[in-house]
Amino acid sequence: MRITAKHLRAQITALNRHMGRDDKIYRYDDTGRIVGGNAGTYCLSGAYGGWALERMAAGGGTGTVDVFGRGHMPARELSGLISAYVRGLDRTEDSLKDAAAAAPYIFDNQ
C-alpha cells in the first residue's frame, strides 16, 4: 500500500482528536486573518520531497516544533513513527490509569 499525504493527514487528524486538540492549525479573526496558531495542534510539513510531523508552538505564535527531531522523511517512515507515537501515548494513559487505581491500596497498606 502506498502512503500518501492524504493518509498522513488522516493519521494526524486522529492524533489531534486523541489528544483533545483542535484540528485547525491557525486561529482567525472576524475578517479571516490569521491571529495565531493553536498551540499544541499537530500538523504535517512537507519539504525536500519528504514529510515531518510538527506541533504548533506554545505562546500563540505561528511557529512549529519538529516532533521527532529528524527533519523531513519518506511518507512510509513518518506513518510508522506516527503510529508508534500514538501507541506510546495509549500505553502511557493506561499506565497512569493503572497507577491511579492502585494508589488507594498502596497508601492503605502502610
N, CA, C and O atoms as CSV, one atom per row, in Angstrom:
chain,resi,resn,atom,element,x,y,z
A,1,MET,N,N,0.838,-1.179,0.000
A,1,MET,CA,C,0.000,0.000,0.000
A,1,MET,C,C,0.886,1.246,0.000
A,1,MET,O,O,1.830,1.347,0.784
A,2,ARG,N,N,0.582,2.160,-0.856
A,2,ARG,CA,C,1.330,3.410,-0.935
A,2,ARG,C,C,0.824,4.385,0.132
A,2,ARG,O,O,-0.384,4.560,0.292
A,3,ILE,N,N,1.739,5.011,0.853
A,3,ILE,CA,C,1.389,6.004,1.872
A,3,ILE,C,C,1.434,7.375,1.211
A,3,ILE,O,O,2.462,7.775,0.665
A,4,THR,N,N,0.332,8.082,1.262
A,4,THR,CA,C,0.227,9.393,0.627
A,4,THR,C,C,0.078,10.485,1.684
A,4,THR,O,O,-0.094,10.201,2.870
A,5,ALA,N,N,0.146,11.730,1.235
A,5,ALA,CA,C,-0.081,12.866,2.136
A,5,ALA,C,C,-1.482,12.795,2.732
A,5,ALA,O,O,-1.686,13.173,3.885
A,6,LYS,N,N,-2.440,12.315,1.959
A,6,LYS,CA,C,-3.810,12.173,2.470
A,6,LYS,C,C,-3.846,11.192,3.639
A,6,LYS,O,O,-4.540,11.427,4.627
A,7,HIS,N,N,-3.103,10.102,3.527
A,7,HIS,CA,C,-3.026,9.117,4.600
A,7,HIS,C,C,-2.386,9.748,5.848
A,7,HIS,O,O,-2.884,9.571,6.960
A,8,LEU,N,N,-1.290,10.476,5.658
A,8,LEU,CA,C,-0.616,11.124,6.788
A,8,LEU,C,C,-1.529,12.144,7.460
A,8,LEU,O,O,-1.565,12.233,8.687
A,9,ARG,N,N,-2.268,12.916,6.661
A,9,ARG,CA,C,-3.184,13.908,7.235
A,9,ARG,C,C,-4.271,13.230,8.062
A,9,ARG,O,O,-4.663,13.740,9.112
A,10,ALA,N,N,-4.761,12.079,7.591
A,10,ALA,CA,C,-5.778,11.345,8.348
A,10,ALA,C,C,-5.208,10.849,9.686
A,10,ALA,O,O,-5.895,10.891,10.706
A,11,GLN,N,N,-3.968,10.386,9.679
A,11,GLN,CA,C,-3.330,9.966,10.929
A,11,GLN,C,C,-3.190,11.148,11.891
A,11,GLN,O,O,-3.406,11.002,13.094
A,12,ILE,N,N,-2.832,12.302,11.366
A,12,ILE,CA,C,-2.636,13.479,12.205
A,12,ILE,C,C,-3.973,13.984,12.742
A,12,ILE,O,O,-4.045,14.433,13.886
A,13,THR,N,N,-5.018,13.918,11.945
A,13,THR,CA,C,-6.357,14.279,12.426
A,13,THR,C,C,-6.746,13.378,13.585
A,13,THR,O,O,-7.261,13.855,14.596
A,14,ALA,N,N,-6.503,12.071,13.448
A,14,ALA,CA,C,-6.814,11.127,14.527
A,14,ALA,C,C,-5.963,11.420,15.767
A,14,ALA,O,O,-6.456,11.329,16.891
A,15,LEU,N,N,-4.699,11.767,15.570
A,15,LEU,CA,C,-3.814,12.110,16.688
A,15,LEU,C,C,-4.329,13.347,17.415
A,15,LEU,O,O,-4.382,13.362,18.645
A,16,ASN,N,N,-4.711,14.387,16.669
A,16,ASN,CA,C,-5.248,15.595,17.299
A,16,ASN,C,C,-6.504,15.286,18.099
A,16,ASN,O,O,-6.668,15.794,19.208
A,17,ARG,N,N,-7.392,14.464,17.556
A,17,ARG,CA,C,-8.608,14.076,18.291
A,17,ARG,C,C,-8.251,13.314,19.547
A,17,ARG,O,O,-8.810,13.568,20.614
A,18,HIS,N,N,-7.321,12.380,19.426
A,18,HIS,CA,C,-6.879,11.566,20.556
A,18,HIS,C,C,-6.355,12.445,21.701
A,18,HIS,O,O,-6.583,12.166,22.878
A,19,MET,N,N,-5.655,13.499,21.320
A,19,MET,CA,C,-5.057,14.393,22.316
A,19,MET,C,C,-5.997,15.524,22.747
A,19,MET,O,O,-5.638,16.346,23.590
A,20,GLY,N,N,-7.199,15.561,22.165
A,20,GLY,CA,C,-8.149,16.609,22.519
A,20,GLY,C,C,-7.761,17.966,21.963
A,20,GLY,O,O,-8.118,19.002,22.524
A,21,ARG,N,N,-7.034,17.956,20.864
A,21,ARG,CA,C,-6.575,19.201,20.227
A,21,ARG,C,C,-7.493,19.576,19.067
A,21,ARG,O,O,-8.147,18.725,18.463
A,22,ASP,N,N,-7.521,20.852,18.782
A,22,ASP,CA,C,-8.249,21.356,17.619
A,22,ASP,C,C,-7.487,20.936,16.369
A,22,ASP,O,O,-6.261,21.032,16.336
A,23,ASP,N,N,-8.183,20.477,15.352
A,23,ASP,CA,C,-7.513,20.071,14.121
A,23,ASP,C,C,-7.155,21.266,13.240
A,23,ASP,O,O,-6.397,21.125,12.280
A,24,LYS,N,N,-7.690,22.430,13.558
A,24,LYS,CA,C,-7.351,23.642,12.811
A,24,LYS,C,C,-6.018,24.170,13.329
A,24,LYS,O,O,-5.837,24.363,14.531
A,25,ILE,N,N,-5.107,24.395,12.421
A,25,ILE,CA,C,-3.756,24.804,12.798
A,25,ILE,C,C,-3.716,26.250,13.281
A,25,ILE,O,O,-2.972,26.577,14.206
A,26,TYR,N,N,-4.508,27.111,12.662
A,26,TYR,CA,C,-4.473,28.538,12.987
A,26,TYR,C,C,-5.806,29.035,13.515
A,26,TYR,O,O,-6.857,28.455,13.245
A,27,ARG,N,N,-5.741,30.134,14.284
A,27,ARG,CA,C,-6.939,30.851,14.724
A,27,ARG,C,C,-7.085,32.079,13.828
A,27,ARG,O,O,-6.096,32.693,13.427
A,28,TYR,N,N,-8.331,32.424,13.522
A,28,TYR,CA,C,-8.619,33.549,12.624
A,28,TYR,C,C,-9.490,34.570,13.330
A,28,TYR,O,O,-10.271,34.226,14.217
A,29,ASP,N,N,-9.351,35.851,12.927
A,29,ASP,CA,C,-10.245,36.882,13.462
A,29,ASP,C,C,-11.502,36.954,12.597
A,29,ASP,O,O,-11.672,36.148,11.683
A,30,ASP,N,N,-12.370,37.902,12.877
A,30,ASP,CA,C,-13.644,38.028,12.155
A,30,ASP,C,C,-13.472,38.342,10.666
A,30,ASP,O,O,-14.370,38.086,9.865
A,31,THR,N,N,-12.321,38.895,10.306
A,31,THR,CA,C,-12.099,39.237,8.898
A,31,THR,C,C,-11.428,38.098,8.127
A,31,THR,O,O,-11.216,38.203,6.919
A,32,GLY,N,N,-11.092,37.007,8.829
A,32,GLY,CA,C,-10.451,35.879,8.178
A,32,GLY,C,C,-8.940,35.920,8.200
A,32,GLY,O,O,-8.291,35.084,7.571
A,33,ARG,N,N,-8.367,36.871,8.910
A,33,ARG,CA,C,-6.914,36.968,9.015
A,33,ARG,C,C,-6.411,36.064,10.132
A,33,ARG,O,O,-7.068,35.907,11.161
A,34,ILE,N,N,-5.246,35.476,9.921
A,34,ILE,CA,C,-4.643,34.623,10.948
A,34,ILE,C,C,-4.207,35.488,12.127
A,34,ILE,O,O,-3.525,36.497,11.947
A,35,VAL,N,N,-4.605,35.085,13.335
A,35,VAL,CA,C,-4.198,35.813,14.538
A,35,VAL,C,C,-3.237,34.994,15.395
A,35,VAL,O,O,-2.714,35.499,16.388
A,36,GLY,N,N,-3.001,33.755,15.029
A,36,GLY,CA,C,-2.053,32.933,15.769
A,36,GLY,C,C,-2.314,31.457,15.548
A,36,GLY,O,O,-3.302,31.066,14.927
A,37,GLY,N,N,-1.425,30.663,16.061
A,37,GLY,CA,C,-1.568,29.217,15.933
A,37,GLY,C,C,-2.289,28.626,17.131
A,37,GLY,O,O,-2.303,29.215,18.212
A,38,ASN,N,N,-2.883,27.463,16.933
A,38,ASN,CA,C,-3.498,26.717,18.028
A,38,ASN,C,C,-2.406,25.884,18.685
A,38,ASN,O,O,-2.050,24.813,18.194
A,39,ALA,N,N,-1.880,26.382,19.797
A,39,ALA,CA,C,-0.762,25.740,20.478
A,39,ALA,C,C,-1.064,24.276,20.757
A,39,ALA,O,O,-2.137,23.929,21.250
A,40,GLY,N,N,-0.105,23.430,20.435
A,40,GLY,CA,C,-0.226,22.013,20.699
A,40,GLY,C,C,-0.835,21.197,19.576
A,40,GLY,O,O,-0.783,19.968,19.615
A,41,THR,N,N,-1.412,21.848,18.574
A,41,THR,CA,C,-2.018,21.134,17.453
A,41,THR,C,C,-0.924,20.537,16.576
A,41,THR,O,O,0.057,21.202,16.244
A,42,TYR,N,N,-1.108,19.280,16.209
A,42,TYR,CA,C,-0.162,18.598,15.330
A,42,TYR,C,C,-0.499,18.913,13.874
A,42,TYR,O,O,-1.669,19.057,13.521
A,43,CYS,N,N,0.528,19.021,13.033
A,43,CYS,CA,C,0.305,19.324,11.629
A,43,CYS,C,C,1.381,18.662,10.778
A,43,CYS,O,O,2.411,18.221,11.287
A,44,LEU,N,N,1.131,18.601,9.495
A,44,LEU,CA,C,2.037,17.966,8.543
A,44,LEU,C,C,2.854,19.029,7.822
A,44,LEU,O,O,2.320,20.044,7.376
A,45,SER,N,N,4.143,18.786,7.715
A,45,SER,CA,C,5.027,19.666,6.960
A,45,SER,C,C,5.637,18.863,5.823
A,45,SER,O,O,6.087,17.734,6.017
A,46,GLY,N,N,5.649,19.445,4.655
A,46,GLY,CA,C,6.263,18.796,3.506
A,46,GLY,C,C,7.357,19.672,2.923
A,46,GLY,O,O,7.142,20.858,2.675
A,47,ALA,N,N,8.530,19.093,2.703
A,47,ALA,CA,C,9.651,19.817,2.085
A,47,ALA,C,C,10.710,18.811,1.666
A,47,ALA,O,O,10.808,17.722,2.231
A,48,TYR,N,N,11.493,19.186,0.676
A,48,TYR,CA,C,12.626,18.377,0.220
A,48,TYR,C,C,12.203,16.977,-0.215
A,48,TYR,O,O,13.000,16.042,-0.142
A,49,GLY,N,N,10.962,16.824,-0.665
A,49,GLY,CA,C,10.472,15.528,-1.105
A,49,GLY,C,C,10.065,14.604,0.028
A,49,GLY,O,O,9.796,13.425,-0.203
A,50,GLY,N,N,10.014,15.121,1.255
A,50,GLY,CA,C,9.664,14.299,2.412
A,50,GLY,C,C,8.638,14.982,3.288
A,50,GLY,O,O,8.117,16.044,2.949
A,51,TRP,N,N,8.352,14.354,4.428
A,51,TRP,CA,C,7.304,14.823,5.333
A,51,TRP,C,C,7.802,14.816,6.770
A,51,TRP,O,O,8.699,14.049,7.119
A,52,ALA,N,N,7.213,15.675,7.607
A,52,ALA,CA,C,7.544,15.715,9.032
A,52,ALA,C,C,6.277,16.001,9.826
A,52,ALA,O,O,5.387,16.716,9.366
A,53,LEU,N,N,6.211,15.431,11.025
A,53,LEU,CA,C,5.136,15.751,11.958
A,53,LEU,C,C,5.609,16.925,12.797
A,53,LEU,O,O,6.656,16.861,13.442
A,54,GLU,N,N,4.830,17.997,12.783
A,54,GLU,CA,C,5.176,19.173,13.571
A,54,GLU,C,C,4.040,19.494,14.521
A,54,GLU,O,O,2.900,19.072,14.322
A,55,ARG,N,N,4.371,20.248,15.557
A,55,ARG,CA,C,3.391,20.653,16.554
A,55,ARG,C,C,3.484,22.155,16.716
A,55,ARG,O,O,4.576,22.711,16.838
A,56,MET,N,N,2.331,22.812,16.716
A,56,MET,CA,C,2.318,24.266,16.872
A,56,MET,C,C,2.907,24.625,18.230
A,56,MET,O,O,2.556,24.028,19.248
A,57,ALA,N,N,3.796,25.596,18.236
A,57,ALA,CA,C,4.485,26.004,19.456
A,57,ALA,C,C,3.538,26.725,20.406
A,57,ALA,O,O,2.534,27.305,19.992
A,58,ALA,N,N,3.876,26.673,21.667
A,58,ALA,CA,C,3.105,27.382,22.688
A,58,ALA,C,C,3.313,28.877,22.537
A,58,ALA,O,O,4.277,29.315,21.910
A,59,GLY,N,N,2.429,29.643,23.098
A,59,GLY,CA,C,2.581,31.084,23.076
A,59,GLY,C,C,1.707,31.782,22.053
A,59,GLY,O,O,1.707,33.010,21.971
A,60,GLY,N,N,0.963,31.013,21.273
A,60,GLY,CA,C,0.021,31.625,20.343
A,60,GLY,C,C,0.621,32.147,19.063
A,60,GLY,O,O,-0.085,32.760,18.262
A,61,GLY,N,N,1.916,31.922,18.842
A,61,GLY,CA,C,2.524,32.361,17.590
A,61,GLY,C,C,2.220,31.386,16.473
A,61,GLY,O,O,1.307,30.567,16.583
A,62,THR,N,N,2.974,31.474,15.414
A,62,THR,CA,C,2.751,30.581,14.282
A,62,THR,C,C,3.926,29.638,14.066
A,62,THR,O,O,4.019,29.012,13.010
A,63,GLY,N,N,4.822,29.520,15.033
A,63,GLY,CA,C,5.969,28.641,14.902
A,63,GLY,C,C,5.604,27.188,15.178
A,63,GLY,O,O,4.588,26.898,15.810
A,64,THR,N,N,6.451,26.276,14.693
A,64,THR,CA,C,6.232,24.851,14.920
A,64,THR,C,C,7.504,24.201,15.441
A,64,THR,O,O,8.598,24.755,15.342
A,65,VAL,N,N,7.326,23.007,16.001
A,65,VAL,CA,C,8.434,22.206,16.504
A,65,VAL,C,C,8.360,20.844,15.823
A,65,VAL,O,O,7.283,20.254,15.744
A,66,ASP,N,N,9.473,20.344,15.337
A,66,ASP,CA,C,9.538,19.017,14.726
A,66,ASP,C,C,9.423,17.989,15.858
A,66,ASP,O,O,10.315,17.900,16.702
A,67,VAL,N,N,8.349,17.224,15.880
A,67,VAL,CA,C,8.061,16.298,16.975
A,67,VAL,C,C,9.167,15.258,17.136
A,67,VAL,O,O,9.591,14.983,18.259
A,68,PHE,N,N,9.633,14.686,16.049
A,68,PHE,CA,C,10.628,13.622,16.137
A,68,PHE,C,C,12.064,14.130,16.010
A,68,PHE,O,O,13.010,13.373,16.228
A,69,GLY,N,N,12.231,15.403,15.660
A,69,GLY,CA,C,13.563,15.989,15.557
A,69,GLY,C,C,14.436,15.356,14.483
A,69,GLY,O,O,15.661,15.344,14.603
A,70,ARG,N,N,13.811,14.828,13.431
A,70,ARG,CA,C,14.563,14.136,12.381
A,70,ARG,C,C,14.444,14.806,11.033
A,70,ARG,O,O,15.014,14.328,10.053
A,71,GLY,N,N,13.717,15.899,10.964
A,71,GLY,CA,C,13.546,16.556,9.680
A,71,GLY,C,C,12.563,15.806,8.809
A,71,GLY,O,O,11.801,14.971,9.296
A,72,HIS,N,N,12.580,16.100,7.528
A,72,HIS,CA,C,11.634,15.505,6.581
A,72,HIS,C,C,12.116,14.135,6.131
A,72,HIS,O,O,13.306,13.923,5.899
A,73,MET,N,N,11.173,13.210,6.011
A,73,MET,CA,C,11.493,11.815,5.703
A,73,MET,C,C,10.444,11.246,4.752
A,73,MET,O,O,9.428,11.895,4.501
A,74,PRO,N,N,10.670,10.055,4.224
A,74,PRO,CA,C,9.664,9.441,3.360
A,74,PRO,C,C,8.340,9.225,4.102
A,74,PRO,O,O,8.317,9.035,5.318
A,75,ALA,N,N,7.250,9.258,3.349
A,75,ALA,CA,C,5.908,9.145,3.930
A,75,ALA,C,C,5.730,7.859,4.727
A,75,ALA,O,O,5.142,7.889,5.809
A,76,ARG,N,N,6.215,6.743,4.227
A,76,ARG,CA,C,6.059,5.463,4.920
A,76,ARG,C,C,6.754,5.476,6.287
A,76,ARG,O,O,6.218,4.972,7.273
A,77,GLU,N,N,7.936,6.052,6.326
A,77,GLU,CA,C,8.679,6.138,7.580
A,77,GLU,C,C,7.932,7.008,8.591
A,77,GLU,O,O,7.809,6.639,9.759
A,78,LEU,N,N,7.436,8.158,8.145
A,78,LEU,CA,C,6.692,9.041,9.039
A,78,LEU,C,C,5.415,8.369,9.523
A,78,LEU,O,O,5.066,8.490,10.697
A,79,SER,N,N,4.717,7.671,8.650
A,79,SER,CA,C,3.491,6.979,9.037
A,79,SER,C,C,3.763,5.977,10.157
A,79,SER,O,O,2.990,5.879,11.110
A,80,GLY,N,N,4.854,5.240,10.039
A,80,GLY,CA,C,5.228,4.287,11.083
A,80,GLY,C,C,5.546,4.971,12.394
A,80,GLY,O,O,5.165,4.482,13.457
A,81,LEU,N,N,6.238,6.094,12.333
A,81,LEU,CA,C,6.568,6.831,13.557
A,81,LEU,C,C,5.314,7.397,14.226
A,81,LEU,O,O,5.196,7.369,15.451
A,82,ILE,N,N,4.382,7.909,13.428
A,82,ILE,CA,C,3.140,8.431,13.994
A,82,ILE,C,C,2.368,7.309,14.674
A,82,ILE,O,O,1.844,7.497,15.772
A,83,SER,N,N,2.291,6.151,14.041
A,83,SER,CA,C,1.597,5.004,14.639
A,83,SER,C,C,2.242,4.609,15.965
A,83,SER,O,O,1.542,4.367,16.948
A,84,ALA,N,N,3.565,4.544,15.997
A,84,ALA,CA,C,4.267,4.204,17.232
A,84,ALA,C,C,4.044,5.269,18.308
A,84,ALA,O,O,3.899,4.943,19.486
A,85,TYR,N,N,4.018,6.520,17.909
A,85,TYR,CA,C,3.789,7.637,18.833
A,85,TYR,C,C,2.418,7.506,19.501
A,85,TYR,O,O,2.295,7.673,20.714
A,86,VAL,N,N,1.400,7.209,18.710
A,86,VAL,CA,C,0.042,7.055,19.245
A,86,VAL,C,C,-0.023,5.850,20.184
A,86,VAL,O,O,-0.645,5.924,21.244
A,87,ARG,N,N,0.618,4.739,19.799
A,87,ARG,CA,C,0.645,3.563,20.692
A,87,ARG,C,C,1.325,3.902,22.006
A,87,ARG,O,O,0.875,3.469,23.067
A,88,GLY,N,N,2.400,4.669,21.947
A,88,GLY,CA,C,3.086,5.082,23.169
A,88,GLY,C,C,2.201,5.951,24.053
A,88,GLY,O,O,2.202,5.800,25.275
A,89,LEU,N,N,1.449,6.858,23.442
A,89,LEU,CA,C,0.522,7.691,24.209
A,89,LEU,C,C,-0.549,6.836,24.875
A,89,LEU,O,O,-0.899,7.063,26.033
A,90,ASP,N,N,-1.070,5.847,24.140
A,90,ASP,CA,C,-2.082,4.946,24.699
A,90,ASP,C,C,-1.529,4.172,25.889
A,90,ASP,O,O,-2.194,4.044,26.918
A,91,ARG,N,N,-0.323,3.661,25.747
A,91,ARG,CA,C,0.283,2.888,26.845
A,91,ARG,C,C,0.529,3.763,28.060
A,91,ARG,O,O,0.357,3.314,29.193
A,92,THR,N,N,0.930,5.007,27.838
A,92,THR,CA,C,1.152,5.928,28.949
A,92,THR,C,C,-0.154,6.191,29.679
A,92,THR,O,O,-0.191,6.184,30.910
A,93,GLU,N,N,-1.230,6.423,28.930
A,93,GLU,CA,C,-2.541,6.646,29.550
A,93,GLU,C,C,-2.967,5.425,30.356
A,93,GLU,O,O,-3.475,5.562,31.469
A,94,ASP,N,N,-2.762,4.229,29.801
A,94,ASP,CA,C,-3.125,3.003,30.507
A,94,ASP,C,C,-2.321,2.857,31.797
A,94,ASP,O,O,-2.866,2.460,32.826
A,95,SER,N,N,-1.033,3.174,31.745
A,95,SER,CA,C,-0.181,3.076,32.933
A,95,SER,C,C,-0.622,4.051,34.008
A,95,SER,O,O,-0.630,3.713,35.191
A,96,LEU,N,N,-0.988,5.259,33.605
A,96,LEU,CA,C,-1.447,6.246,34.574
A,96,LEU,C,C,-2.758,5.813,35.223
A,96,LEU,O,O,-2.949,5.998,36.425
A,97,LYS,N,N,-3.670,5.230,34.421
A,97,LYS,CA,C,-4.936,4.733,34.975
A,97,LYS,C,C,-4.683,3.588,35.950
A,97,LYS,O,O,-5.298,3.530,37.014
A,98,ASP,N,N,-3.776,2.675,35.588
A,98,ASP,CA,C,-3.442,1.562,36.473
A,98,ASP,C,C,-2.840,2.067,37.782
A,98,ASP,O,O,-3.170,1.564,38.856
A,99,ALA,N,N,-1.962,3.055,37.692
A,99,ALA,CA,C,-1.337,3.609,38.894
A,99,ALA,C,C,-2.366,4.304,39.771
A,99,ALA,O,O,-2.319,4.191,40.996
A,100,ALA,N,N,-3.303,5.027,39.145
A,100,ALA,CA,C,-4.342,5.711,39.922
A,100,ALA,C,C,-5.253,4.700,40.596
A,100,ALA,O,O,-5.682,4.915,41.730
A,101,ALA,N,N,-5.555,3.599,39.916
A,101,ALA,CA,C,-6.409,2.570,40.505
A,101,ALA,C,C,-5.700,1.869,41.659
A,101,ALA,O,O,-6.351,1.464,42.623
A,102,ALA,N,N,-4.384,1.718,41.581
A,102,ALA,CA,C,-3.622,1.035,42.628
A,102,ALA,C,C,-3.292,1.951,43.793
A,102,ALA,O,O,-2.976,1.460,44.877
A,103,ALA,N,N,-3.352,3.238,43.613
A,103,ALA,CA,C,-2.937,4.190,44.647
A,103,ALA,C,C,-3.643,3.993,45.981
A,103,ALA,O,O,-2.961,4.020,47.006
A,104,PRO,N,N,-4.957,3.797,46.048
A,104,PRO,CA,C,-5.584,3.615,47.357
A,104,PRO,C,C,-5.033,2.398,48.101
A,104,PRO,O,O,-4.897,2.430,49.324
A,105,TYR,N,N,-4.719,1.340,47.379
A,105,TYR,CA,C,-4.202,0.137,48.024
A,105,TYR,C,C,-2.786,0.360,48.524
A,105,TYR,O,O,-2.410,-0.146,49.581
A,106,ILE,N,N,-2.013,1.104,47.780
A,106,ILE,CA,C,-0.641,1.388,48.186
A,106,ILE,C,C,-0.639,2.165,49.498
A,106,ILE,O,O,0.121,1.842,50.411
A,107,PHE,N,N,-1.487,3.189,49.594
A,107,PHE,CA,C,-1.480,4.035,50.775
A,107,PHE,C,C,-2.204,3.382,51.948
A,107,PHE,O,O,-1.875,3.671,53.098
A,108,ASP,N,N,-3.183,2.508,51.692
A,108,ASP,CA,C,-3.904,1.822,52.766
A,108,ASP,C,C,-3.034,0.782,53.455
A,108,ASP,O,O,-3.274,0.469,54.621
A,109,ASN,N,N,-2.042,0.242,52.780
A,109,ASN,CA,C,-1.226,-0.835,53.324
A,109,ASN,C,C,-0.037,-0.318,54.114
A,109,ASN,O,O,0.806,-1.112,54.532
A,110,GLN,N,N,0.057,0.959,54.325
A,110,GLN,CA,C,1.230,1.488,55.049
A,110,GLN,C,C,0.929,1.613,56.518
A,110,GLN,O,O,1.787,2.038,57.291
